[in-house]
Amino acid sequence: MRMTFPVIDMEATGDTIRRLRIEKGVSVKELSQFLGLSDVRAVYKWQRGETLPSIDNLLALSILLEVPIDQILIYK
């Protein structure tokens, strides 16, 4: 069996984080406060697909947004 190495689609993942956050009615500021971030820039970078949340933050996002981690991370 030949498998391709999975690669996270950062832009699609960012779009998903943004969509789920909005669906839950959570502002960027509220999300950054929940995660204990010093400011909102990290969340905006995730949403633009520039960076990905850490594993700890992915777990917290999963719990806050009430979705499994594999519904947050989108891969190619």
All heavy atoms as a GROMACS GRO file, in nm:
protein
  610
    1MET      N    1   0.085  -0.118   0.000
    1MET     CA    2   0.000   0.000   0.000
    1MET      C    3   0.089   0.124   0.000
    1MET      O    4   0.180   0.135   0.080
    1MET     CB    5  -0.091  -0.002   0.123
    1MET     CG    6  -0.171   0.125   0.138
    1MET     SD    7  -0.301   0.117   0.261
    1MET     CE    8  -0.209   0.128   0.412
    2ARG      N    9   0.060   0.216  -0.090
    2ARG     CA   10   0.137   0.339  -0.098
    2ARG      C   11   0.053   0.454  -0.043
    2ARG      O   12  -0.056   0.480  -0.093
    2ARG     CB   13   0.175   0.366  -0.243
    2ARG     CG   14   0.263   0.485  -0.259
    2ARG     CD   15   0.312   0.495  -0.403
    2ARG     NE   16   0.385   0.617  -0.419
    2ARG     CZ   17   0.517   0.626  -0.418
    2ARG    NH1   18   0.589   0.518  -0.399
    2ARG    NH2   19   0.577   0.741  -0.435
    3MET      N   20   0.105   0.519   0.058
    3MET     CA   21   0.033   0.630   0.120
    3MET      C   22   0.109   0.759   0.098
    3MET      O   23   0.231   0.758   0.095
    3MET     CB   24   0.015   0.606   0.270
    3MET     CG   25  -0.075   0.491   0.302
    3MET     SD   26  -0.102   0.472   0.479
    3MET     CE   27  -0.188   0.623   0.517
    4THR      N   28   0.035   0.865   0.083
    4THR     CA   29   0.097   0.997   0.072
    4THR      C   30   0.104   1.059   0.211
    4THR      O   31   0.013   1.044   0.290
    4THR     CB   32   0.012   1.091  -0.016
    4THR    OG1   33  -0.078   1.017  -0.094
    4THR    CG2   34   0.097   1.172  -0.106
    5PHE      N   35   0.214   1.126   0.235
    5PHE     CA   36   0.230   1.194   0.364
    5PHE      C   37   0.128   1.306   0.375
    5PHE      O   38   0.118   1.392   0.287
    5PHE     CB   39   0.372   1.250   0.376
    5PHE     CG   40   0.402   1.307   0.511
    5PHE    CD1   41   0.434   1.223   0.616
    5PHE    CD2   42   0.396   1.443   0.534
    5PHE    CE1   43   0.460   1.274   0.742
    5PHE    CE2   44   0.423   1.496   0.659
    5PHE     CZ   45   0.455   1.410   0.763
    6PRO      N   46   0.046   1.309   0.482
    6PRO     CA   47  -0.055   1.414   0.496
    6PRO      C   48   0.009   1.549   0.528
    6PRO      O   49   0.101   1.556   0.609
    6PRO     CB   50  -0.142   1.366   0.612
    6PRO     CG   51  -0.055   1.273   0.690
    6PRO     CD   52   0.044   1.215   0.592
    7VAL      N   53  -0.039   1.652   0.464
    7VAL     CA   54   0.010   1.788   0.486
    7VAL      C   55  -0.109   1.874   0.526
    7VAL      O   56  -0.213   1.873   0.459
    7VAL     CB   57   0.076   1.845   0.358
    7VAL    CG1   58   0.120   1.988   0.379
    7VAL    CG2   59   0.193   1.758   0.316
    8ILE      N   60  -0.094   1.948   0.634
    8ILE     CA   61  -0.203   2.034   0.680
    8ILE      C   62  -0.217   2.152   0.586
    8ILE      O   63  -0.120   2.220   0.554
    8ILE     CB   64  -0.178   2.083   0.824
    8ILE    CG1   65  -0.178   1.963   0.920
    8ILE    CG2   66  -0.281   2.186   0.866
    8ILE    CD1   67  -0.134   1.996   1.060
    9ASP      N   68  -0.339   2.176   0.543
    9ASP     CA   69  -0.372   2.292   0.460
    9ASP      C   70  -0.398   2.408   0.556
    9ASP      O   71  -0.503   2.416   0.619
    9ASP     CB   72  -0.496   2.262   0.375
    9ASP     CG   73  -0.529   2.374   0.279
    9ASP    OD1   74  -0.503   2.492   0.311
    9ASP    OD2   75  -0.586   2.342   0.172
   10MET      N   76  -0.298   2.494   0.570
   10MET     CA   77  -0.305   2.600   0.670
   10MET      C   78  -0.416   2.701   0.642
   10MET      O   79  -0.483   2.747   0.734
   10MET     CB   80  -0.169   2.669   0.684
   10MET     CG   81  -0.065   2.576   0.745
   10MET     SD   82   0.103   2.641   0.753
   10MET     CE   83   0.085   2.790   0.846
   11GLU      N   84  -0.438   2.735   0.516
   11GLU     CA   85  -0.543   2.830   0.483
   11GLU      C   86  -0.681   2.772   0.512
   11GLU      O   87  -0.766   2.838   0.571
   11GLU     CB   88  -0.534   2.874   0.337
   11GLU     CG   89  -0.424   2.974   0.314
   11GLU     CD   90  -0.427   3.032   0.174
   11GLU    OE1   91  -0.537   3.044   0.115
   11GLU    OE2   92  -0.320   3.066   0.124
   12ALA      N   93  -0.704   2.648   0.471
   12ALA     CA   94  -0.834   2.584   0.497
   12ALA      C   95  -0.856   2.564   0.646
   12ALA      O   96  -0.968   2.582   0.696
   12ALA     CB   97  -0.841   2.450   0.423
   13THR      N   98  -0.750   2.530   0.719
   13THR     CA   99  -0.761   2.516   0.864
   13THR      C  100  -0.796   2.651   0.927
   13THR      O  101  -0.883   2.659   1.014
   13THR     CB  102  -0.630   2.460   0.923
   13THR    OG1  103  -0.609   2.329   0.870
   13THR    CG2  104  -0.634   2.454   1.075
   14GLY      N  105  -0.730   2.758   0.882
   14GLY     CA  106  -0.762   2.892   0.932
   14GLY      C  107  -0.906   2.931   0.904
   14GLY      O  108  -0.974   2.988   0.991
   15ASP      N  109  -0.953   2.900   0.783
   15ASP     CA  110  -1.093   2.928   0.749
   15ASP      C  111  -1.188   2.852   0.841
   15ASP      O  112  -1.291   2.904   0.884
   15ASP     CB  113  -1.122   2.890   0.603
   15ASP     CG  114  -1.057   2.982   0.502
   15ASP    OD1  115  -1.018   3.095   0.539
   15ASP    OD2  116  -1.044   2.940   0.385
   16THR      N  117  -1.151   2.728   0.872
   16THR     CA  118  -1.234   2.645   0.959
   16THR      C  119  -1.237   2.702   1.101
   16THR      O  120  -1.343   2.709   1.162
   16THR     CB  121  -1.183   2.500   0.960
   16THR    OG1  122  -1.189   2.450   0.827
   16THR    CG2  123  -1.265   2.413   1.052
   17ILE      N  124  -1.122   2.743   1.152
   17ILE     CA  125  -1.117   2.803   1.286
   17ILE      C  126  -1.206   2.927   1.289
   17ILE      O  127  -1.285   2.945   1.382
   17ILE     CB  128  -0.972   2.838   1.326
   17ILE    CG1  129  -0.892   2.709   1.347
   17ILE    CG2  130  -0.968   2.926   1.451
   17ILE    CD1  131  -0.742   2.730   1.365
   18ARG      N  132  -1.194   3.010   1.187
   18ARG     CA  133  -1.276   3.133   1.181
   18ARG      C  134  -1.424   3.100   1.176
   18ARG      O  135  -1.504   3.154   1.252
   18ARG     CB  136  -1.236   3.215   1.058
   18ARG     CG  137  -1.311   3.345   1.045
   18ARG     CD  138  -1.269   3.419   0.915
   18ARG     NE  139  -1.361   3.525   0.887
   18ARG     CZ  140  -1.480   3.510   0.828
   18ARG    NH1  141  -1.521   3.391   0.790
   18ARG    NH2  142  -1.559   3.613   0.808
   19ARG      N  143  -1.462   3.006   1.089
   19ARG     CA  144  -1.603   2.969   1.074
   19ARG      C  145  -1.660   2.912   1.204
   19ARG      O  146  -1.768   2.952   1.249
   19ARG     CB  147  -1.618   2.867   0.962
   19ARG     CG  148  -1.761   2.819   0.940
   19ARG     CD  149  -1.772   2.715   0.831
   19ARG     NE  150  -1.683   2.602   0.845
   19ARG     CZ  151  -1.704   2.498   0.928
   19ARG    NH1  152  -1.811   2.496   1.004
   19ARG    NH2  153  -1.618   2.400   0.935
   20LEU      N  154  -1.588   2.820   1.266
   20LEU     CA  155  -1.636   2.758   1.390
   20LEU      C  156  -1.646   2.861   1.502
   20LEU      O  157  -1.741   2.858   1.582
   20LEU     CB  158  -1.543   2.644   1.432
   20LEU     CG  159  -1.544   2.520   1.342
   20LEU    CD1  160  -1.430   2.426   1.380
   20LEU    CD2  161  -1.678   2.449   1.349
   21ARG      N  162  -1.549   2.952   1.509
   21ARG     CA  163  -1.551   3.056   1.612
   21ARG      C  164  -1.674   3.143   1.596
   21ARG      O  165  -1.746   3.170   1.693
   21ARG     CB  166  -1.423   3.142   1.602
   21ARG     CG  167  -1.419   3.258   1.700
   21ARG     CD  168  -1.299   3.346   1.676
   21ARG     NE  169  -1.296   3.408   1.546
   21ARG     CZ  170  -1.375   3.510   1.508
   21ARG    NH1  171  -1.465   3.560   1.590
   21ARG    NH2  172  -1.363   3.563   1.387
   22ILE      N  173  -1.703   3.184   1.472
   22ILE     CA  174  -1.819   3.269   1.446
   22ILE      C  175  -1.949   3.194   1.475
   22ILE      O  176  -2.041   3.250   1.536
   22ILE     CB  177  -1.815   3.321   1.300
   22ILE    CG1  178  -1.700   3.422   1.286
   22ILE    CG2  179  -1.947   3.384   1.260
   22ILE    CD1  180  -1.669   3.461   1.143
   23GLU      N  181  -1.956   3.067   1.433
   23GLU     CA  182  -2.076   2.987   1.460
   23GLU      C  183  -2.104   2.976   1.609
   23GLU      O  184  -2.220   2.970   1.650
   23GLU     CB  185  -2.061   2.847   1.399
   23GLU     CG  186  -2.076   2.843   1.250
   23GLU     CD  187  -2.048   2.704   1.192
   23GLU    OE1  188  -2.024   2.607   1.268
   23GLU    OE2  189  -2.050   2.693   1.067
   24LYS      N  190  -2.000   2.971   1.689
   24LYS     CA  191  -2.015   2.962   1.835
   24LYS      C  192  -2.041   3.098   1.900
   24LYS      O  193  -2.069   3.105   2.019
   24LYS     CB  194  -1.890   2.901   1.898
   24LYS     CG  195  -1.894   2.754   1.913
   24LYS     CD  196  -2.011   2.713   1.995
   24LYS     CE  197  -1.991   2.583   2.063
   24LYS     NZ  198  -2.114   2.526   2.113
   25GLY      N  199  -2.028   3.206   1.822
   25GLY     CA  200  -2.050   3.339   1.876
   25GLY      C  201  -1.937   3.387   1.965
   25GLY      O  202  -1.959   3.466   2.057
   26VAL      N  203  -1.816   3.340   1.938
   26VAL     CA  204  -1.699   3.378   2.017
   26VAL      C  205  -1.617   3.480   1.938
   26VAL      O  206  -1.583   3.458   1.823
   26VAL     CB  207  -1.612   3.253   2.047
   26VAL    CG1  208  -1.486   3.290   2.123
   26VAL    CG2  209  -1.692   3.148   2.122
   27SER      N  210  -1.588   3.592   2.002
   27SER     CA  211  -1.506   3.694   1.936
   27SER      C  212  -1.359   3.654   1.940
   27SER      O  213  -1.318   3.566   2.018
   27SER     CB  214  -1.523   3.830   2.005
   27SER     OG  215  -1.458   3.829   2.131
   28VAL      N  216  -1.279   3.718   1.856
   28VAL     CA  217  -1.135   3.692   1.856
   28VAL      C  218  -1.077   3.726   1.993
   28VAL      O  219  -0.994   3.652   2.047
   28VAL     CB  220  -1.065   3.772   1.743
   28VAL    CG1  221  -0.915   3.763   1.755
   28VAL    CG2  222  -1.110   3.721   1.606
   29LYS      N  223  -1.121   3.836   2.051
   29LYS     CA  224  -1.072   3.876   2.182
   29LYS      C  225  -1.108   3.772   2.289
   29LYS      O  226  -1.025   3.735   2.371
   29LYS     CB  227  -1.128   4.013   2.220
   29LYS     CG  228  -1.076   4.066   2.351
   29LYS     CD  229  -1.126   4.205   2.380
   29LYS     CE  230  -1.069   4.256   2.511
   29LYS     NZ  231  -1.112   4.391   2.543
   30GLU      N  232  -1.233   3.725   2.286
   30GLU     CA  233  -1.274   3.623   2.383
   30GLU      C  234  -1.193   3.495   2.367
   30GLU      O  235  -1.153   3.433   2.465
   30GLU     CB  236  -1.424   3.592   2.366
   30GLU     CG  237  -1.515   3.704   2.410
   30GLU     CD  238  -1.659   3.684   2.367
   30GLU    OE1  239  -1.685   3.617   2.264
   30GLU    OE2  240  -1.747   3.737   2.438
   31LEU      N  241  -1.168   3.456   2.243
   31LEU     CA  242  -1.090   3.336   2.217
   31LEU      C  243  -0.948   3.352   2.269
   31LEU      O  244  -0.896   3.263   2.336
   31LEU     CB  245  -1.089   3.304   2.067
   31LEU     CG  246  -1.008   3.181   2.026
   31LEU    CD1  247  -1.054   3.056   2.100
   31LEU    CD2  248  -1.017   3.161   1.875
   32SER      N  249  -0.886   3.466   2.241
   32SER     CA  250  -0.749   3.486   2.287
   32SER      C  251  -0.743   3.489   2.440
   32SER      O  252  -0.649   3.436   2.499
   32SER     CB  253  -0.688   3.613   2.226
   32SER     OG  254  -0.754   3.727   2.272
   33GLN      N  255  -0.844   3.546   2.504
   33GLN     CA  256  -0.848   3.547   2.651
   33GLN      C  257  -0.866   3.405   2.706
   33GLN      O  258  -0.801   3.367   2.802
   33GLN     CB  259  -0.959   3.638   2.701
   33GLN     CG  260  -0.930   3.784   2.680
   33GLN     CD  261  -1.047   3.876   2.716
   33GLN    OE1  262  -1.162   3.833   2.720
   33GLN    NE2  263  -1.017   4.002   2.739
   34PHE      N  264  -0.954   3.327   2.644
   34PHE     CA  265  -0.978   3.189   2.686
   34PHE      C  266  -0.848   3.108   2.679
   34PHE      O  267  -0.820   3.027   2.767
   34PHE     CB  268  -1.086   3.125   2.598
   34PHE     CG  269  -1.107   2.978   2.623
   34PHE    CD1  270  -1.178   2.934   2.733
   34PHE    CD2  271  -1.055   2.884   2.535
   34PHE    CE1  272  -1.196   2.798   2.756
   34PHE    CE2  273  -1.073   2.748   2.557
   34PHE     CZ  274  -1.145   2.706   2.668
   35LEU      N  275  -0.770   3.133   2.575
   35LEU     CA  276  -0.645   3.059   2.555
   35LEU      C  277  -0.528   3.116   2.635
   35LEU      O  278  -0.419   3.060   2.635
   35LEU     CB  279  -0.609   3.057   2.405
   35LEU     CG  280  -0.708   2.984   2.315
   35LEU    CD1  281  -0.673   3.006   2.169
   35LEU    CD2  282  -0.714   2.836   2.349
   36GLY      N  283  -0.550   3.230   2.700
   36GLY     CA  284  -0.444   3.291   2.779
   36GLY      C  285  -0.338   3.359   2.695
   36GLY      O  286  -0.223   3.372   2.738
   37LEU      N  287  -0.376   3.402   2.575
   37LEU     CA  288  -0.282   3.471   2.486
   37LEU      C  289  -0.273   3.618   2.526
   37LEU      O  290  -0.372   3.677   2.570
   37LEU     CB  291  -0.327   3.458   2.340
   37LEU     CG  292  -0.346   3.315   2.289
   37LEU    CD1  293  -0.407   3.316   2.151
   37LEU    CD2  294  -0.215   3.240   2.290
   38SER      N  295  -0.157   3.676   2.507
   38SER     CA  296  -0.137   3.816   2.550
   38SER      C  297  -0.210   3.915   2.459
   38SER      O  298  -0.243   4.025   2.502
   38SER     CB  299   0.011   3.849   2.557
   38SER     OG  300   0.073   3.825   2.433
   39ASP      N  301  -0.230   3.878   2.332
   39ASP     CA  302  -0.308   3.964   2.242
   39ASP      C  303  -0.374   3.878   2.134
   39ASP      O  304  -0.358   3.756   2.133
   39ASP     CB  305  -0.224   4.077   2.182
   39ASP     CG  306  -0.112   4.028   2.093
   39ASP    OD1  307  -0.130   3.927   2.024
   39ASP    OD2  308  -0.005   4.092   2.093
   40VAL      N  309  -0.444   3.941   2.044
   40VAL     CA  310  -0.525   3.870   1.945
   40VAL      C  311  -0.448   3.833   1.817
   40VAL      O  312  -0.501   3.761   1.733
   40VAL     CB  313  -0.650   3.953   1.907
   40VAL    CG1  314  -0.739   3.973   2.028
   40VAL    CG2  315  -0.612   4.085   1.845
   41ARG      N  316  -0.325   3.880   1.803
   41ARG     CA  317  -0.252   3.859   1.677
   41ARG      C  318  -0.237   3.712   1.640
   41ARG      O  319  -0.245   3.676   1.523
   41ARG     CB  320  -0.116   3.927   1.681
   41ARG     CG  321  -0.128   4.078   1.662
   41ARG     CD  322   0.006   4.141   1.661
   41ARG     NE  323   0.055   4.146   1.800
   41ARG     CZ  324   0.163   4.205   1.840
   41ARG    NH1  325   0.242   4.265   1.752
   41ARG    NH2  326   0.198   4.207   1.966
   42ALA      N  327  -0.214   3.626   1.739
   42ALA     CA  328  -0.197   3.483   1.710
   42ALA      C  329  -0.323   3.425   1.645
   42ALA      O  330  -0.315   3.351   1.547
   42ALA     CB  331  -0.162   3.406   1.836
   43VAL      N  332  -0.438   3.462   1.698
   43VAL     CA  333  -0.565   3.411   1.643
   43VAL      C  334  -0.582   3.458   1.499
   43VAL      O  335  -0.621   3.380   1.412
   43VAL     CB  336  -0.685   3.453   1.730
   43VAL    CG1  337  -0.817   3.408   1.668
   43VAL    CG2  338  -0.672   3.398   1.872
   44TYR      N  339  -0.552   3.584   1.472
   44TYR     CA  340  -0.563   3.635   1.335
   44TYR      C  341  -0.466   3.563   1.241
   44TYR      O  342  -0.500   3.535   1.126
   44TYR     CB  343  -0.541   3.786   1.329
   44TYR     CG  344  -0.660   3.865   1.378
   44TYR    CD1  345  -0.653   3.945   1.490
   44TYR    CD2  346  -0.783   3.857   1.311
   44TYR    CE1  347  -0.764   4.017   1.535
   44TYR    CE2  348  -0.893   3.928   1.355
   44TYR     CZ  349  -0.882   4.008   1.467
   44TYR     OH  350  -0.993   4.077   1.510
   45LYS      N  351  -0.346   3.531   1.290
   45LYS     CA  352  -0.250   3.457   1.208
   45LYS      C  353  -0.301   3.317   1.176
   45LYS      O  354  -0.284   3.268   1.066
   45LYS     CB  355  -0.114   3.449   1.277
   45LYS     CG  356  -0.036   3.578   1.273
   45LYS     CD  357   0.100   3.559   1.339
   45LYS     CE  358   0.182   3.686   1.329
   45LYS     NZ  359   0.316   3.666   1.387
   46TRP      N  360  -0.366   3.252   1.272
   46TRP     CA  361  -0.425   3.121   1.246
   46TRP      C  362  -0.532   3.133   1.138
   46TRP      O  363  -0.536   3.054   1.045
   46TRP     CB  364  -0.489   3.062   1.370
   46TRP     CG  365  -0.400   3.043   1.488
   46TRP    CD1  366  -0.263   3.036   1.490
   46TRP    CD2  367  -0.441   3.030   1.624
   46TRP    NE1  368  -0.218   3.019   1.618
   46TRP    CE2  369  -0.324   3.015   1.703
   46TRP    CE3  370  -0.564   3.030   1.688
   46TRP    CZ2  371  -0.330   2.998   1.840
   46TRP    CZ3  372  -0.570   3.013   1.824
   46TRP    CH2  373  -0.453   2.998   1.900
   47GLN      N  374  -0.620   3.232   1.156
   47GLN     CA  375  -0.733   3.249   1.064
   47GLN      C  376  -0.688   3.283   0.922
   47GLN      O  377  -0.756   3.248   0.826
   47GLN     CB  378  -0.830   3.355   1.116
   47GLN     CG  379  -0.903   3.312   1.241
   47GLN     CD  380  -1.005   3.411   1.290
   47GLN    OE1  381  -1.093   3.375   1.365
   47GLN    NE2  382  -0.998   3.537   1.251
   48ARG      N  383  -0.573   3.348   0.908
   48ARG     CA  384  -0.519   3.380   0.775
   48ARG      C  385  -0.437   3.265   0.718
   48ARG      O  386  -0.392   3.273   0.603
   48ARG     CB  387  -0.433   3.506   0.782
   48ARG     CG  388  -0.512   3.634   0.801
   48ARG     CD  389  -0.426   3.758   0.780
   48ARG     NE  390  -0.310   3.763   0.866
   48ARG     CZ  391  -0.303   3.830   0.982
   48ARG    NH1  392  -0.407   3.898   1.025
   48ARG    NH2  393  -0.192   3.830   1.053
   49GLY      N  394  -0.415   3.162   0.796
   49GLY     CA  395  -0.336   3.049   0.750
   49GLY      C  396  -0.187   3.073   0.752
   49GLY      O  397  -0.111   3.005   0.684
   50GLU      N  398  -0.143   3.170   0.831
   50GLU     CA  399   0.000   3.200   0.840
   50GLU      C  400   0.071   3.107   0.938
   50GLU      O  401   0.188   3.074   0.918
   50GLU     CB  402   0.020   3.345   0.883
   50GLU     CG  403  -0.028   3.445   0.780
   50GLU     CD  404  -0.019   3.589   0.828
   50GLU    OE1  405   0.041   3.615   0.934
   50GLU    OE2  406  -0.074   3.676   0.758
   51THR      N  407   0.003   3.070   1.044
   51THR     CA  408   0.058   2.978   1.145
   51THR      C  409  -0.053   2.885   1.191
   51THR      O  410  -0.170   2.906   1.158
   51THR     CB  411   0.113   3.054   1.268
   51THR    OG1  412   0.007   3.127   1.330
   51THR    CG2  413   0.226   3.148   1.231
   52LEU      N  414  -0.015   2.786   1.268
   52LEU     CA  415  -0.111   2.691   1.326
   52LEU      C  416  -0.106   2.700   1.478
   52LEU      O  417  -0.001   2.730   1.535
   52LEU     CB  418  -0.077   2.548   1.284
   52LEU     CG  419  -0.096   2.514   1.138
   52LEU    CD1  420  -0.035   2.378   1.108
   52LEU    CD2  421  -0.244   2.516   1.101
   53PRO      N  422  -0.218   2.672   1.543
   53PRO     CA  423  -0.217   2.670   1.690
   53PRO      C  424  -0.128   2.556   1.741
   53PRO      O  425  -0.110   2.454   1.674
   53PRO     CB  426  -0.363   2.641   1.726
   53PRO     CG  427  -0.442   2.661   1.603
   53PRO     CD  428  -0.350   2.645   1.488
   54SER      N  429  -0.074   2.574   1.860
   54SER     CA  430   0.002   2.466   1.925
   54SER      C  431  -0.094   2.351   1.956
   54SER      O  432  -0.216   2.367   1.952
   54SER     CB  433   0.065   2.517   2.054
   54SER     OG  434  -0.038   2.545   2.149
   55ILE      N  435  -0.038   2.238   1.990
   55ILE     CA  436  -0.121   2.121   2.026
   55ILE      C  437  -0.211   2.155   2.145
   55ILE      O  438  -0.330   2.122   2.145
   55ILE     CB  439  -0.031   1.999   2.059
   55ILE    CG1  440   0.048   1.956   1.936
   55ILE    CG2  441  -0.114   1.884   2.114
   55ILE    CD1  442  -0.037   1.906   1.821
   56ASP      N  443  -0.156   2.223   2.245
   56ASP     CA  444  -0.237   2.262   2.361
   56ASP      C  445  -0.353   2.352   2.319
   56ASP      O  446  -0.466   2.336   2.365
   56ASP     CB  447  -0.152   2.335   2.465
   56ASP     CG  448  -0.053   2.244   2.535
   56ASP    OD1  449  -0.071   2.120   2.529
   56ASP    OD2  450   0.041   2.296   2.595
   57ASN      N  451  -0.324   2.450   2.232
   57ASN     CA  452  -0.429   2.541   2.188
   57ASN      C  453  -0.530   2.470   2.098
   57ASN      O  454  -0.649   2.502   2.102
   57ASN     CB  455  -0.370   2.663   2.117
   57ASN     CG  456  -0.308   2.760   2.216
   57ASN    OD1  457  -0.341   2.761   2.333
   57ASN    ND2  458  -0.215   2.841   2.169
   58LEU      N  459  -0.486   2.372   2.019
   58LEU     CA  460  -0.580   2.294   1.939
   58LEU      C  461  -0.676   2.217   2.029
   58LEU      O  462  -0.796   2.211   2.002
   58LEU     CB  463  -0.505   2.195   1.850
   58LEU     CG  464  -0.464   2.245   1.714
   58LEU    CD1  465  -0.378   2.139   1.644
   58LEU    CD2  466  -0.584   2.278   1.629
   59LEU      N  467  -0.624   2.159   2.135
   59LEU     CA  468  -0.709   2.087   2.230
   59LEU      C  469  -0.810   2.182   2.293
   59LEU      O  470  -0.930   2.152   2.300
   59LEU     CB  471  -0.624   2.019   2.338
   59LEU     CG  472  -0.703   1.947   2.447
   59LEU    CD1  473  -0.788   1.835   2.387
   59LEU    CD2  474  -0.609   1.893   2.552
   60ALA      N  475  -0.764   2.300   2.336
   60ALA     CA  476  -0.854   2.398   2.396
   60ALA      C  477  -0.959   2.446   2.295
   60ALA      O  478  -1.076   2.461   2.330
   60ALA     CB  479  -0.774   2.516   2.450
   61LEU      N  480  -0.918   2.470   2.169
   61LEU     CA  481  -1.013   2.508   2.064
   61LEU      C  482  -1.118   2.400   2.045
   61LEU      O  483  -1.237   2.429   2.033
   61LEU     CB  484  -0.940   2.530   1.931
   61LEU     CG  485  -0.868   2.662   1.911
   61LEU    CD1  486  -0.780   2.654   1.786
   61LEU    CD2  487  -0.967   2.775   1.900
   62SER      N  488  -1.074   2.276   2.043
   62SER     CA  489  -1.164   2.163   2.025
   62SER      C  490  -1.270   2.159   2.134
   62SER      O  491  -1.388   2.139   2.108
   62SER     CB  492  -1.082   2.034   2.026
   62SER     OG  493  -1.163   1.921   2.027
   63ILE      N  494  -1.227   2.183   2.257
   63ILE     CA  495  -1.320   2.181   2.370
   63ILE      C  496  -1.413   2.302   2.365
   63ILE      O  497  -1.536   2.288   2.378
   63ILE     CB  498  -1.241   2.177   2.503
   63ILE    CG1  499  -1.172   2.040   2.515
   63ILE    CG2  500  -1.332   2.204   2.622
   63ILE    CD1  501  -1.067   2.032   2.623
   64LEU      N  502  -1.358   2.420   2.342
   64LEU     CA  503  -1.440   2.541   2.339
   64LEU      C  504  -1.541   2.537   2.224
   64LEU      O  505  -1.658   2.573   2.241
   64LEU     CB  506  -1.351   2.665   2.323
   64LEU     CG  507  -1.425   2.799   2.310
   64LEU    CD1  508  -1.496   2.834   2.440
   64LEU    CD2  509  -1.330   2.909   2.269
   65LEU      N  510  -1.496   2.494   2.107
   65LEU     CA  511  -1.582   2.495   1.988
   65LEU      C  512  -1.666   2.367   1.975
   65LEU      O  513  -1.748   2.356   1.885
   65LEU     CB  514  -1.497   2.515   1.862
   65LEU     CG  515  -1.413   2.643   1.862
   65LEU    CD1  516  -1.321   2.646   1.741
   65LEU    CD2  517  -1.501   2.766   1.866
   66GLU      N  518  -1.643   2.274   2.067
   66GLU     CA  519  -1.719   2.149   2.074
   66GLU      C  520  -1.713   2.067   1.945
   66GLU      O  521  -1.815   2.020   1.894
   66GLU     CB  522  -1.864   2.176   2.115
   66GLU     CG  523  -1.875   2.241   2.251
   66GLU     CD  524  -2.018   2.275   2.290
   66GLU    OE1  525  -2.098   2.314   2.202
   66GLU    OE2  526  -2.050   2.262   2.409
   67VAL      N  527  -1.590   2.054   1.893
   67VAL     CA  528  -1.567   1.970   1.775
   67VAL      C  529  -1.438   1.892   1.796
   67VAL      O  530  -1.347   1.940   1.865
   67VAL     CB  531  -1.556   2.052   1.644
   67VAL    CG1  532  -1.687   2.122   1.611
   67VAL    CG2  533  -1.443   2.153   1.650
   68PRO      N  534  -1.427   1.774   1.737
   68PRO     CA  535  -1.300   1.701   1.747
   68PRO      C  536  -1.188   1.775   1.674
   68PRO      O  537  -1.214   1.850   1.578
   68PRO     CB  538  -1.330   1.568   1.677
   68PRO     CG  539  -1.476   1.562   1.655
   68PRO     CD  540  -1.530   1.702   1.666
   69ILE      N  541  -1.066   1.754   1.718
   69ILE     CA  542  -0.951   1.821   1.656
   69ILE      C  543  -0.945   1.793   1.506
   69ILE      O  544  -0.911   1.881   1.428
   69ILE     CB  545  -0.820   1.779   1.726
   69ILE    CG1  546  -0.815   1.839   1.866
   69ILE    CG2  547  -0.697   1.823   1.646
   69ILE    CD1  548  -0.697   1.793   1.950
   70ASP      N  549  -0.981   1.672   1.465
   70ASP     CA  550  -0.973   1.639   1.323
   70ASP      C  551  -1.077   1.713   1.237
   70ASP      O  552  -1.071   1.709   1.116
   70ASP     CB  553  -0.977   1.489   1.297
   70ASP     CG  554  -1.110   1.424   1.335
   70ASP    OD1  555  -1.191   1.488   1.403
   70ASP    OD2  556  -1.130   1.308   1.295
   71GLN      N  557  -1.170   1.781   1.302
   71GLN     CA  558  -1.262   1.869   1.228
   71GLN      C  559  -1.208   2.012   1.220
   71GLN      O  560  -1.263   2.094   1.148
   71GLN     CB  561  -1.400   1.867   1.290
   71GLN     CG  562  -1.475   1.740   1.263
   71GLN     CD  563  -1.617   1.743   1.313
   71GLN    OE1  564  -1.674   1.850   1.340
   71GLN    NE2  565  -1.677   1.626   1.325
   72ILE      N  566  -1.103   2.042   1.296
   72ILE     CA  567  -1.040   2.173   1.290
   72ILE      C  568  -0.926   2.171   1.188
   72ILE      O  569  -0.915   2.259   1.104
   72ILE     CB  570  -0.986   2.215   1.429
   72ILE    CG1  571  -1.103   2.229   1.529
   72ILE    CG2  572  -0.908   2.345   1.420
   72ILE    CD1  573  -1.059   2.251   1.673
   73LEU      N  574  -0.843   2.068   1.197
   73LEU     CA  575  -0.729   2.055   1.105
   73LEU      C  576  -0.775   1.999   0.971
   73LEU      O  577  -0.837   1.893   0.965
   73LEU     CB  578  -0.623   1.961   1.164
   73LEU     CG  579  -0.549   2.012   1.286
   73LEU    CD1  580  -0.458   1.902   1.340
   73LEU    CD2  581  -0.470   2.138   1.254
   74ILE      N  582  -0.746   2.071   0.866
   74ILE     CA  583  -0.780   2.028   0.730
   74ILE      C  584  -0.649   1.990   0.661
   74ILE      O  585  -0.553   2.065   0.666
   74ILE     CB  586  -0.850   2.140   0.651
   74ILE    CG1  587  -0.968   2.199   0.732
   74ILE    CG2  588  -0.893   2.092   0.514
   74ILE    CD1  589  -1.077   2.103   0.767
   75TYR      N  590  -0.647   1.874   0.600
   75TYR     CA  591  -0.524   1.833   0.533
   75TYR      C  592  -0.548   1.804   0.386
   75TYR      O  593  -0.659   1.779   0.343
   75TYR     CB  594  -0.458   1.714   0.604
   75TYR     CG  595  -0.541   1.590   0.612
   75TYR    CD1  596  -0.529   1.492   0.515
   75TYR    CD2  597  -0.630   1.569   0.716
   75TYR    CE1  598  -0.605   1.376   0.521
   75TYR    CE2  599  -0.707   1.455   0.723
   75TYR     CZ  600  -0.693   1.359   0.626
   75TYR     OH  601  -0.769   1.245   0.632
   76LYS      N  602  -0.436   1.812   0.313
   76LYS     CA  603  -0.441   1.790   0.167
   76LYS      C  604  -0.426   1.643   0.137
   76LYS      O  605  -0.358   1.571   0.204
   76LYS     CB  606  -0.329   1.869   0.097
   76LYS     CG  607  -0.338   2.016   0.120
   76LYS     CD  608  -0.221   2.085   0.056
   76LYS     CE  609  -0.224   2.234   0.088
   76LYS     NZ  610  -0.116   2.308   0.033
   0.00000   0.00000   0.00000
